[in-house]
Amino acid sequence: MNLDHINREWHQDLPHSFGGKYRSYEHYNDIGKQSIDNQFKKNDIYSRFKQYRRLKHYNPVYVYRKREQFQADTIVFNDPLMMQATGNIRYLLIVIDVYTKYAWLFPLKEI
């Protein structure tokens, strides 16, 4: 059974085109859900831009006073125009206090 018409219709202005796969299940009620899911896996736009689902369980981080926990990251400037604009500073070190959300920014020429 050729189901390529599902992907062709997904890109048209049809009511089920903008409702996600559950709206397509209702529209194509004579086709099984597994077959529709397999067609959507071939669809580049549907597989790239699926809705992000947050984890059900996560470990919270509790901080009770300032300067108890920090987060740090670096930014790398690879573009020559950015390096020229920053005075040949290639790296930035960002440190954030988790409790107060206060941020420090340190320019670094080398790591």
N, C-alpha and C positions, 0 to 999 in steps of 0.2 A: 504494500500500500504506500503510495507516494504522498507524503505529508508536507512537501515543500511549500504548499499554499499557505500554511500557518505562518511561516516566516515572511512570505510576501505580504500577507494581509496585516502583519504586525506593523509594517512601515506605512500603512495607508491611514486615512482619516476615518477609521471605523470605531464605533463605540467601545469595542473590546480591546482596541490597540493601546489605550492609555490606562487600563485598569489592572495590569499585572496578570500573572498567570491564573489567578483564581477567576477573574472575569473571563479569561479564555476557556477555562474549564466549563463555565456555564454556556458559553457560546458554542463550543464544540462538544456538546454533551454526548454525541455518538462516538467520540474518539476517547480512548482511555487516557487517564491522567499521566501515566508513565510515558505514553507516546508523545504527548504534548511537552512534557519535561525534556524528553530527548531532543525534540525539535528546538526548544529554547536554548539548550546547551550549544547548539550549532549557531545560534544567533549571537553575533559579536556584541551588539549593543546591549542585549538583555544580560549576557553573562558578565560584561564589564561593569555595568552600573546597577547591580543588584543592591537592594537595601541592606545596609549594615545592621547586623543584629548584635546588640550588646550582650555580653556574657551574663548569665543568670547569677552566678556566684563569683564574687571577687573578694579579695582580701583588703579591707580598708586599712589605711595608715593613720594612726592616731599620733598627733604631735601636741604636746601640752605646754611648750614654752618656746620662745623665739631662740633661734640659733641651735636648735636641737637636731634638726635634719635639714640637709641641703640637697638641691638637685643642680646638676651641672651639665653643660653641653658646649660644644664648639661649633662655630660657623666658619666655613672655609670659602674664601673668595678666589675662584679660579679665573674669573674674567679679568683681563688686563685693564679694562676701563675701571672696574671696581677697585682694583689695587691702586691705580693711579689716583682715584678720587679719595681713597683712604690714606694716602701717603705711604704706599708700599707696605701696608699692614695686611697680611694675608689671613690671619686667624683672629677670631674673637672668642673669648671665653666668657660664658654667661653662667653665673651662679645665682640660684634663687633660694631664699629662705622659705621653707614650706609653710611655716606657721604665719609669718607676717606677709608673705608674698613679695618681699623686698628683693630687688634684683641688683646684682653688681655686674658690670660689663668691663672686661679687661682686654685691651688690644694686645695681640701677640704677633711678633714678626716671625717667630719659629716655635715649633713645638718640641 
